Amino acid sequence: MEIKLTKNTSPSLKPDPDKLGFGKLFTDHMFICDYSTSKGWHNARVEPFRNLSLSPACAVFHYAQAMFEGLKAYKTKDGRVLLFRPDKNIERLNNTNERMCIPKIDPGFALEAIKTIVRVDCGWIPSAPGTSLYIRPFIIATDPFLGVHPSHNYMFIIILSPSGNYYAAGLDPVKIVVEDEYVRAVRGGTGYAKVGGNYAASLIGQKKAEENGYAQVLWLDGIHHKYIDEVGAMNVFFKIDGEIITPALEGSILPGVTRRSVIELLTGKGYKVTERRISIDEVYAAASDGRLDEMFGTGTAAVISPVGELAWGGKKMKINDFKIGPIASFLYKELTDIQWGRVDDVNGWTVEVCCNP
């Protein structure tokens, strides 16, 4: 499918790379592609970033039929632009589409759409240490009809945001609290899909956490309310008795691309990595006995986020003396070295975008 280009004739000033924050600023262009049952995916174009004009009766507003993804473009020291495992994001995009009754997108076309919009706004990719261009593909249902059924029309959109660290403190350990009242997902639901409803359900727990001085929420399973699912914006790992444990993907946990990469990196280095159910009681017992050496989160936005304190039911577990552990340090360096092209990509995880100066 041809992608038409309409250039922004009034480009914005590029932001100060030291004041980016995360997800606050947006580039000059956006990608859009339409879908209808009669034409399929069609009318692909890149045009100036703008507000959308949609009917107030749009299905996405009333029935939340939508999905999104998140990945990054990185500028290397020698000026190349790299994507990190975009095929895995596109694979997850289509898995989410299937769950949400949204038409799938050809993986090759999806990758070309991402590369095209990144190429057009290549000048927005920051090069300061720790910065990147966040890429947000999403799909919304656009039928202007108040009725519960899959939409017949959709828009596939990609926007870009030059970003710094997800957490203002960077790689410093964060404090996390276990949510013991609400749940975010259950098996059979949409927990494994990348949909806004999962995050909307988590907002009340996140609000409570922030009011009590915590950066994130650790969610428990929705049935037994004892097994660990994930942190609000990250998958989670524990190092107990030398074994690295992460909750198994059983339908309520997002299959993170960074999670998968961490498992593959650690396994390749000879570490014992186990995917299984792990209860909060087991974590607390390990912390009490001095067997919980490390805890960290993984995700596209933060990459690796060490946890220095975990609170649960009035009890506080201090982890690794509130310092970054060796596994978290190793993973952060390994991943960011690959992402920013500082080492040879022996795994074939990066995809280069050829940008004109």
C-alpha positions in Angstrom: 0.0 0.0 0.0 1.4 3.4 -1.0 1.9 5.8 1.9 1.1 9.4 0.8 3.0 12.3 2.5 1.8 15.8 3.2 4.5 17.8 4.9 3.9 20.2 7.8 4.6 23.7 6.4 4.9 25.2 9.9 7.4 22.9 11.7 7.7 23.3 15.5 10.9 24.2 17.3 12.7 21.2 18.6 12.5 20.9 22.4 15.4 21.2 24.9 16.7 17.6 25.2 17.3 18.2 28.9 13.6 19.0 29.5 11.8 16.3 27.6 10.0 14.3 30.3 8.0 11.4 29.0 5.1 11.5 26.5 4.6 15.3 26.8 5.8 16.6 23.5 4.9 15.4 20.0 6.5 15.7 16.6 5.3 17.5 13.5 3.6 14.6 11.7 1.4 11.6 12.3 0.6 8.4 10.3 -3.1 7.5 9.6 -4.7 4.6 7.8 -8.4 3.9 7.5 -10.4 0.7 7.6 -13.8 -0.2 6.3 -15.4 -3.5 5.7 -15.8 -2.8 2.0 -12.2 -1.6 1.4 -10.1 -3.2 4.2 -7.1 -1.1 5.3 -6.7 1.8 2.9 -5.8 5.5 2.4 -2.4 5.3 4.3 -0.8 8.7 4.7 1.5 10.8 6.8 0.2 14.3 7.5 0.8 17.2 9.9 0.1 16.4 13.5 -3.4 17.6 14.4 -6.5 17.1 16.4 -9.0 14.4 15.2 -12.5 15.2 14.2 -14.8 12.4 15.3 -18.5 11.9 16.0 -19.6 12.1 19.7 -21.3 8.7 18.9 -18.0 7.1 18.0 -17.8 3.5 19.2 -14.4 4.1 20.8 -15.8 6.6 23.2 -18.7 4.4 24.4 -17.5 0.8 24.2 -13.7 1.2 24.4 -12.9 -0.8 21.3 -9.4 0.3 20.9 -5.8 -0.9 21.3 -2.3 0.6 21.5 1.4 -0.3 21.4 4.6 1.3 22.5 8.2 1.1 21.2 11.1 3.4 20.6 13.6 4.7 18.0 17.2 5.3 19.2 19.9 7.4 17.7 23.3 5.9 17.8 26.6 7.7 18.4 27.4 7.4 14.7 24.0 8.8 13.7 22.1 5.7 12.8 18.5 5.2 13.9 17.5 1.9 15.4 14.2 0.2 16.4 14.3 -2.5 19.1 12.4 -5.7 18.2 9.5 -4.0 16.4 8.4 -7.4 15.0 7.5 -8.4 18.6 5.4 -5.2 19.1 3.6 -5.9 15.8 3.0 -9.5 16.8 1.5 -8.3 20.1 -0.5 -5.6 18.2 -2.2 -8.3 16.1 -2.8 -10.5 19.2 -4.5 -7.6 20.8 -6.5 -6.9 17.6 -7.8 -10.5 17.7 -8.9 -10.1 21.3 -10.6 -6.8 20.6 -12.3 -7.9 17.3 -10.2 -5.3 15.4 -9.1 -6.3 11.9 -5.4 -7.4 11.9 -2.8 -5.5 10.0 -0.2 -7.0 7.7 3.0 -7.1 9.8 5.2 -6.0 6.9 2.9 -3.0 6.3 2.8 -2.1 10.0 6.6 -2.1 10.1 6.8 0.1 7.0 4.3 2.5 8.5 6.4 2.8 11.6 9.6 3.3 9.6 8.0 5.8 7.4 6.8 8.1 10.1 10.1 7.8 12.0 11.9 8.7 8.8 9.8 11.7 8.2 10.4 13.1 11.7 13.9 11.8 12.0 15.1 15.2 13.1 13.1 14.9 16.3 15.0 11.9 17.6 17.1 13.2 20.6 20.7 12.1 21.0 21.4 13.1 24.6 22.1 10.1 26.9 19.0 8.2 28.0 16.7 9.9 25.5 14.8 8.3 22.6 11.8 8.8 20.3 8.8 7.1 21.8 6.5 5.5 19.1 2.8 5.1 19.9 0.7 3.1 17.3 -3.0 2.8 18.2 -6.3 1.8 16.6 -9.7 3.2 17.4 -13.2 2.1 16.4 -15.0 4.9 14.6 -18.5 3.7 13.9 -20.9 6.6 14.9 -23.5 4.2 16.4 -24.7 3.5 19.9 -24.9 -0.3 19.9 -22.7 -3.0 21.3 -21.0 -4.8 18.4 -17.6 -4.7 16.7 -17.2 -1.6 14.6 -17.1 -1.7 10.8 -14.7 1.3 10.6 -11.3 2.0 12.2 -8.4 4.3 12.2 -4.8 3.1 12.6 -2.7 6.0 13.8 1.0 6.4 14.9 2.3 9.5 16.8 5.8 10.2 18.0 7.1 11.7 21.2 10.7 12.7 21.9 11.2 11.5 25.5 13.6 11.3 28.4 13.5 8.9 31.4 10.1 7.5 32.3 10.9 8.0 36.0 12.4 11.4 36.9 14.9 9.5 39.1 16.2 7.4 36.2 17.7 4.1 37.3 17.4 4.9 41.0 15.4 2.2 42.9 11.7 3.0 43.4 9.1 2.3 46.1 6.2 0.0 45.2 3.1 -0.9 47.1 0.9 -4.0 46.8 -2.7 -3.3 45.9 -4.9 -5.3 48.3 -8.3 -4.0 47.5 -8.8 -3.6 43.7 -7.8 -5.9 40.8 -6.8 -4.9 37.2 -7.4 -8.1 35.3 -8.4 -11.7 35.4 -7.7 -14.7 33.2 -10.2 -14.7 30.3 -10.3 -10.9 30.3 -8.0 -8.5 28.5 -5.0 -8.5 30.9 -2.7 -9.9 28.2 -3.8 -7.4 25.6 -2.5 -3.9 25.2 -5.8 -2.0 25.7 -6.6 1.2 27.5 -9.2 -0.4 29.7 -6.5 -2.3 31.6 -4.9 1.0 32.5 -8.1 2.7 33.4 -8.8 -0.1 35.8 -5.4 0.5 37.4 -5.7 4.2 37.9 -7.4 4.0 41.3 -4.7 1.9 42.7 -2.0 4.1 41.2 -3.7 7.2 42.7 -3.7 5.5 46.2 0.0 4.6 45.8 1.1 8.1 44.8 -0.8 9.6 47.7 1.2 7.4 50.0 4.6 8.1 48.4 4.9 5.1 46.1 5.9 5.2 42.5 3.9 2.2 41.3 1.4 -0.5 42.2 2.1 -4.3 42.4 -1.1 -6.0 41.3 -2.2 -9.4 42.5 -4.3 -11.9 40.6 -8.1 -11.3 40.4 -9.2 -14.7 41.7 -7.1 -15.7 44.7 -5.8 -12.2 45.3 -2.4 -13.7 46.3 -0.4 -14.4 43.2 1.6 -11.6 41.7 0.6 -10.3 38.2 2.6 -7.3 37.3 3.4 -3.7 38.2 1.2 -1.0 36.7 3.4 -0.2 33.7 5.9 -3.1 33.9 6.5 -6.8 34.2 8.3 -7.8 37.4 11.2 -10.1 38.3 12.5 -11.4 41.7 15.9 -12.9 42.5 15.3 -15.4 45.3 17.9 -18.0 46.4 19.9 -17.3 43.2 16.9 -18.1 41.0 15.3 -15.3 38.9 11.5 -15.7 39.0 8.8 -13.9 37.0 5.1 -14.5 36.9 4.0 -16.9 34.2 1.9 -15.6 31.3 -1.5 -17.1 32.1 -3.8 -14.6 30.5 -3.9 -11.7 32.9 -0.3 -10.4 32.4 0.9 -8.3 29.4 3.6 -10.3 27.5 6.2 -7.5 27.5 8.8 -7.3 24.8 11.4 -6.2 27.3 10.3 -9.1 29.6 11.0 -11.5 26.8 14.3 -9.9 26.0 15.4 -10.1 29.7 14.5 -13.8 29.9 16.5 -14.5 26.7 19.5 -12.4 27.9 19.7 -14.0 31.3 19.2 -17.6 30.0 21.9 -17.0 27.5 24.3 -16.0 30.3 23.5 -19.2 32.2 21.2 -17.8 34.9 18.3 -19.9 36.1 15.1 -18.1 35.0 11.7 -19.5 36.0 8.3 -18.5 34.8 5.7 -19.6 37.3 3.1 -18.4 39.8 4.7 -16.6 42.7 2.6 -15.4 45.7 3.1 -12.3 47.7 3.5 -14.5 50.8 6.4 -16.3 49.2 8.1 -12.9 48.4 7.5 -11.7 51.9 8.9 -14.9 53.4 12.0 -14.6 51.2 12.5 -10.9 52.2 12.1 -11.8 55.9 14.7 -14.5 55.6 17.2 -12.4 53.7 16.7 -14.5 50.5 15.2 -11.8 48.3 18.3 -10.3 46.7 16.7 -8.2 44.0 13.4 -7.1 42.5 13.0 -5.1 39.3 10.5 -4.1 36.7 10.9 -4.3 32.9 9.2 -2.3 30.2 9.7 -0.3 27.0 9.3 3.0 28.8 11.6 2.5 31.8 13.7 -0.4 30.4 14.8 -1.7 33.8 13.4 -0.2 37.1 15.0 -1.6 40.3 12.7 -1.8 43.3 14.2 -0.7 46.7 11.1 -1.0 48.8 7.9 -3.2 48.6 5.1 -2.5 50.9 2.3 -5.0 51.7 -0.4 -4.9 54.4 1.5 -2.4 56.5 4.8 -4.3 56.2 7.7 -2.8 54.4 10.3 -4.9 52.7 13.6 -3.2 52.0 15.4 -4.8 49.1 19.1 -4.9 48.5 19.6 -2.0 51.0 17.7 0.3 48.5 20.5 -0.1 46.0 20.6 -1.1 42.4 21.4 -4.9 42.3 23.9 -6.5 40.0 21.3 -8.3 37.8 19.4 -5.1 37.2 22.6 -3.2 36.4 23.7 -5.9 34.0 20.4 -6.0 32.2 20.1 -2.2 31.9 23.6 -2.0 30.4 23.0 -5.0 28.1 19.7 -3.7 26.8 20.6 -0.1 26.4 23.9 -1.0 24.7 22.0 -2.9 22.1 19.3 -0.3 21.7 21.7 2.6 21.3 24.0 0.5 19.0 27.0 0.6 21.4 27.6 -3.1 20.9 27.2 -5.6 18.0 23.6 -6.8 17.8 24.4 -10.6 17.8 20.7 -11.4 18.5 19.4 -9.6 15.4 17.0 -7.5 17.6 17.5 -4.1 16.0 16.1 -2.8 12.8 17.7 0.2 11.2 15.7 3.1 9.7 17.4 4.8 6.9 16.9 8.5 7.5 18.1 11.3 5.3 20.0 14.1 7.1 
